[in-house]
Amino acid sequence: MFPLLWGLALSDESVVGGAVLAGTLTLLHPAPPGGVEVTLVSSDTNLVTPPASVLIPAGGTGVTFTFATAPVT
């Protein structure tokens, strides 16, 4: 069975530019041996810069990561 991404949750519904947010990725079932690497992308890296990827370790069902937002000028 291959891993299915169940959800993505953010720590806040809205944010002031320049803040750091937390995100949590959740799998439907535990990650297989070797874990699951999930690639993260932003449609506008001038606003949000997520990590290039996050690893959900073997047997895990989720991972929490942080990412920065651009300051408002």
N, C-alpha and C positions, 0 to 999 in steps of 0.2 A: 504494500500500500504506500503510495506517495503522500508526502505531507500536504495538508490543505491549510491555507491561511484562513483563519476563522475571523480575525478582526484586528483593527488598529484603533487604539484609543489615545487621545492626547490629554495632557494634564489640565489644560484650560480650553474653554471654548473660544476665548478671544485673548489677545495678548498685545501689549504695547511693544512696538519695535525696539530691538536691543535686548529683549529678554531671552532667557533660555527656557525651553519647554522640555517636558519629558513625554516620550511616546512609549506605548506598550504594544508589541505584536503578539498575537495569540494564535496557536495552532489548534486545529480541531482534535488531533490525536498527538501523543508524545512523539518527539522527534526520533528518527531512526538512529542506529549507530553512526557515529561521525557527525551527528547534528545536522542542522539545516542553516545554510547561509541565505539570507534574504537581502537582495539589493534594494537600496533606497534611492529614490531620485526626487528632484524638485523641478517643477515646471518653471520656476524662476529662482535661480540661485542668488540673484541680487536681493531677494527677500528672505529666503530660508535656505540654510545649508545643513542638510542632514548628513550623518555619517554615510560613507559609500556603501557599507553593508553592516549587518549585525548577524551574530551567530546565536542560534538557539541550540544549546547543547543537547547531546544525546539523552533521550528520556525526558527532556524538558518540554513544556507546553507554551512557553513564552519567554520574552526578553524585554527589558526596559532599557531605553537609551535616551540620550539628551541631544538636542540640536539647538543651534543659535538662530535668532532672527536678526535682521539688519536694523540698525538704529534708524529712527525717523529723523529726517533733517528738514 
